[in-house]
């Protein structure tokens, strides 16, 4: 039963939430799951959930800005997502629920969405939240948000009609299946027009949203401090506590070195960090900490450039997919369960993942790899390296300068060497690498993505994206048509069928060799109680309290 | 060589009888060298490094790039002297192979700087005038770049690889050499023997090569030994941040960087290449300092 609950996160979460109300830590809950029916004294709850205290996080860098519309910086997202809230939110079952919006209707032609907004919500600066705030937010994004990942999505809005203070109707140029997801993430945070106007150029250094936390202080390069918003009354439905957080303030301390972060956690100087592979075993077996696990909505993969001579043959690409032992990669470099092997472009953490596709996709099979390479006309030559028409099968793999990518590349190199492929590695600084990738002069590229929508297939593999995010240089008109259709199809079943077909093409063409889905483990000091984590990342803190 | 000793004898010395036993300058330098513990220690370490670079591959018990995930994180012992890394590769063998890379980085970058510096310095110092003005200003601009930033910029343009790092390190040192050469040339130009050579119709190139260049050899040797150590250190630093050696090359900085993540569970991955870098860079710098003491007449007690 315990194992079962572990896999069905929603069920476990519900349980944890109720247990949380009883004043139990996640660890205690885990024990409770094994010994159902233990009575818990009601007094624990009253004693525990008092307001007050500070929770301290370690982060590797300062936020770039706290303006949610002009950045893709993850350090920034972490903080501004605490300050701003959105019209709707994605629930644990991945459906969309109202947050600042109470409800919404979609017209029959799928071209109009009318949002009915909640009453009695104010921004941190005291101004009221109205339909005009929504209009202002989206207009500002259309004007100056070209760096925002949801910019294109917001630009599909052709008209915004403020019906009254509580009602706004958006009109679209074409039906969009991805719009709801776009405005549910932090980049769609609703801004206060008066706060932006007052701050002027300073906006981004100051912030004023409707979420549970207000920006109290920001010492550049060292510390960001948030304080509970006293009037907060719009927490997502997965929280027990829908009002002001129990914790008084949150601190983000900038500690760049992973090593120092770990030391700070151990000495009790901070309360939460994301663990690296080598630290997991130590912290998992330590009662002073709770471990929260979440899955990344994305994968890391090898992009095999079909426009390059060595990788243009589909047999070579399929052979590479068969030659890679994902289990070895995950077991060697992601100890402590920090990754899961994947075989599909959409991993299990994203809707559209299909176990059937996974079954059909090329798995580790050295004999099949050798067979395909022989079929493609490659024969072993000097040093056991494959040769055809006097040329060696010696592709170059490009990746970023991160240690992890260097390690993965090293292992891939060793694995490919076994079937006679003599791959070399070039590491480049990320910005330079992405620029270089557009020229298409790479045979293989090792990168990853993180996008919580099956539209990732469009973003990273459609030929519309050859000049930006399609680093694999893949182009297939049939595939393009499917993923474009996926963007316009609002019916869930129909849409998922489209992505099934699209992924079926991918496992035939093999422009990507999916390697693994990263998993995040966050260690939280046990003095912070009632914490949980969203299945795809992000600690849930509204029910949490400081227990000392 | 005779001109070297001749010109060195020409240099102003303040020998005051302490060294009266030395009959020739060369013997005097050799005697000072032998008695200088910095020189001896440094020279021995440099000799060891050279030996490892030449014969390390014969001594290595394992293939330095062979991945064997069954033998991961084995602590130092009889089978693997310095232990194994996250891929099961033998650290001892990797460090032995890495010695060759280190020497390559040091020597090639010093040669590039030496040749480039001498050419620019000779031209600048010998011709003086507007050529000198332009070259000097250029060298000053060049010199004003912070070391690591300059190398990173060059690598960013040429692409990350060990060869580009070596070239960048060489170019980085050119102005330091050029300025020393220029200074010495300008003073030597006034010497009577240069004037004499010119008066009998010796060509400019020959004067520079035969009569002026030997004057600057001593400071250049000192500079080279210091730059050699510096190149080794900067090269390792760039590989550490992923801009130099590309995996799986067993460059010391790269090994160190790879092991950083495993500091708790496998400190030997970081410790041994760290010791190698520290010891050899220290040794080369000791040699450099020692040589300065030996060769610089003003430092004589």
Interface residues (C-beta under 8 A of the other chain):
Chain A: X258 X259 X276 X277 X278 X279 X282 X328 X331 X332 X333 X401 X402 X403 X406 X407 X409 X410 X411 X413 X414 X424 X425 X426 X427 X428 X429 X432
Chain B: X66 X67 X69 X72 X86 X87 X156 X159 X160 X161 X241 X242 X243 X246 X247 X248 X257 X258 X260 X261 X262 X263 X264 X265
